[in-house]
Amino acid sequence: MKKKVVNDIVMNERKLCVLIDESTTISGKSVLVVCLRSAISSENPDTIFFELIELQGTTAKDITEALLGCLHNNGFDPHYLQEHLLAFACDGASVMLGRKAGVAAQLCSKFPYLFVWHCSNHRLELAVCDVLKEVGGINHFKIFLDQLYSLYHASPKNQRELTESAHNVGQRLLVIGRVLSVRWVASSERTVKAVWENYQALQVHFTSAAADTSRDSRERAKYKGLNDVLTTVSFVVNLGIMYDALTELSDLSRMLQRRDMTLDQADRQLDRQIRVFESMVSTPGPYTQTAIEAEKEKIFRNVCLHENQRVIKINHGQFFRSLAENVKCRMTPTTSSHVSKTSSEKTDSHLLSDIKVLQSDSWPASLDIQYGDAAVRRLCQRFRVGERESVLGFREYKDLKASKTPAALKPLLTAVHTIAVSTSECERAFSSMNDTLTDKRNSLDIKRLSNLIFLKCNGPPLDQFNTQTYVQTWLALGRRSAASTNCEAQSERKVEPKTCWSLF
């Protein structure tokens, strides 16, 4: 199956983008996930898991050698990579994006035209971390939700009591997890939603636990303190602000994770989202408005609220202004941010500006026939696509008002869309790895594990899987079929009899 993928890419001379990420298996082995993005048997590029490699070391040199060895061993010869390896995408670890000796720097020394992209989802997480450092009150909110997670995650008794409290007030209990942790922001949004929806159940449980004489005085005091924070006006306002922000960030993160997301689409999504955050500085979101109304009425979800100066209130305007600025700062550069750019990064920034020329919504009202021709030529030189054909196709594209894509322009558009926006496919592969390599199967060979992940991530449904060619190959190697009668008879397994068998 892997050979068919490689042959389709190489024989049709398709452009290629490589995505990698490094992790550790449950058995303690360092591994590298390699994913590919290319127009496989189609004009539309797709991202697939390719191989899991065991690393002999975790330095940039070890990772680079392992990656190139994987590509060469699977049929991507050096000449093909020089001509068609278009882009490289990874997370922001220093071993990957180190300016002098990182994996990206070593690859660029071998492939001068390589376009390096820092995963958009990882950069979004960095932007959120920057906001945490700048805006006061968020860390206090995070610490309180972490206390709730520890309270219910580690104690089945507390979880059962909360479930009963939710049932008594007619609510459906949602899972409370961690917020703003190592997981992506979508999981934080689920946690804040759980606290928002189960607010009354939490208050009922805290109140009853604080008055429960079967608990010791220290435990009752803990629940009383949690209830005092939960029922403050400041906490409810903070909850509404964070719910609005995390809802927007979660939707943005999920869109960037889509396999069909392209650079131009991601750029439009980010520009729109930044404008939304700037608008929310003066116009609160729906959950913030609900919290502000609760602040005025001193009641939220049938729970009376009180003032407490020790609970710091998040400054609504400062929070969303910081969010807009940090998302703009982190998401605009190609590889990293908050540091000075190298010459290659400046070139890549110009490349992103050239790609915007291909978007019809960025064209001026009065369009000159040669508008964007220079940008298209630069793109063709960078991606090694036919320059004259692409320019002629782009002029026809402008005359058609972008209603139809000319055939001459499609190779350039396909090359642009081959660049991966996110390394989320690598994260999906890690999830499949953890599902396959469990604590009871921790001695599974890495090569066999890689094959199992390939089937799980890329394999078609059974009703669309053509098994005949694979069965014929299997039998041609001298292996027996399922209907073979020459197999050794299975020996009978002796089982110690039990007296209860007579009942069954």
Steps between C-alpha positions, in 0.01 A plus 500: 500500500784736585674421171185594309494838674868566424467387138200727445693800636829429323369376162266800465771740625275648765620767742564380856475647850646312799357531853682360803464488877698321771363316801557203734310173503359337812800265493739797524626505139555831320311499170445737210168523319531580129195617308478604135281753324462467124239479224474121525291358211317834489545870424420590861789446746435275800699431817570139601701317763806343338733335750601475866880492547693400809764764577850413618531850645291815534749755365426695184761300311346167607150614400619633162686181416204285607260706288714495186571129549126432523430691178788336309416148617141538386584607145547879513841535339716813556439632146122485547522674839716778356240572234172433682546529878307821549448560871581379850261543795566437869430633850700782658750293700854634487629168367269548199527873433840588646647772281852355472473123537129414520340238278349769277838674463672173406231417244519849349875456452425189292187632327539878438141550377340335804217697662495460882170534684449513876173318582213749532333309784817503709543873435141561609583330831805725537280805443265386779800449732614856425157632600521305829822685584366844410149509648446482875235272649526219243749299706271519806211377284718215365611397852139481621392280206805278556379458860161388369668252267710353783197485729284294265758317290676334793191415708217274373306596815509871415409421139202293614381776737527760221300271269226478765501878543468548123212251492323681786508834314410338165835548325706270280846466647791589270859391557728755669856474367805722509501848352781674308734204549717312248190397306372719219239768578204288387533292820509820712177614337331173601609549862373859523174390336465224764541751785257744334232236441546325838543818704191439716592133559848604614357755742254247643777244551737751664226623735394151607861382541588807712209416735565125509593409859639162388796685346781643709532873561785540250299346216190704585710817498636407155151467353391824669795681342422355156137607534602852604709539181241333275220733609691827460400751235859517373520126436174496302618794285836329445319178408294681236804677353702178480205308353465756218875506430549123512196441278656720232847350546363145497317556172814654348716211621263239355490677164880514483512125574294411193685287244373710209606833653729702272725800567270752334195365686689506831611857434139611447385315812769663711433847365128460573565365850733787588227745396253310720729533802550872430122542482450314828711764679201736485217256428485211750418150383177319594635326812670816624172690459319233701766527773473882506122473545557251783742750657231767502230271638738319740358164392619242247320175420285532814811548717546821700831677441712718727799732469851389596792733433751217531368337179665701221272596213642469146508832315271425205643759260863429583445125465354506149740773386792285616346196332468682167856636515662171601312296241603753235863496619531123534303389194639739238866385471581174324725324750516682833423830666609747769853479357685669215446345158770342289531574129328172409205581727466843338494328160231261625295797628513647148395158374183517712425843351544355152258216582235756598505624138334173399199583722234680299364680808836682537492648149448877459180635349670621182705199393793551262562210263857462634397519866676224698710371210825572687373317809398199291846491341666501844272217614582296190872546555471397866274200439668404167179514297472606133526878513360606161204261514409616852512870407274442199266291713488771769408765242217280377399443864470879546297541182260229620462687835618183681182318392706215351857382550691464169693176452826694454471647852416174680862375545588819689184489715562134578857582608376780728234276652758226562653705783365366831343753738504277809677188627174372652534183290812415702299544820231268362771244429620526861144439618482189280838391635377527859184308411705223340806484727337447839664400827420136419651524149802714582749260338350544152769559236513860369486391134192286563347780708562739210319266260203470736477881532522534120203264459303670775560855376494445122323171441164514316178349642466124446232544233743716296815290559614290203656199672560280194842635401629480858372142546664394173830653612468320834439162336778555244750518786417139590271573793189288560148624437226494762344197329821294511463153656874443540520699821602323819197397704443715804572310820222476754540733795444330832279698734446422865126419545284718725197388698290796379507374140191288561299818557590639160 
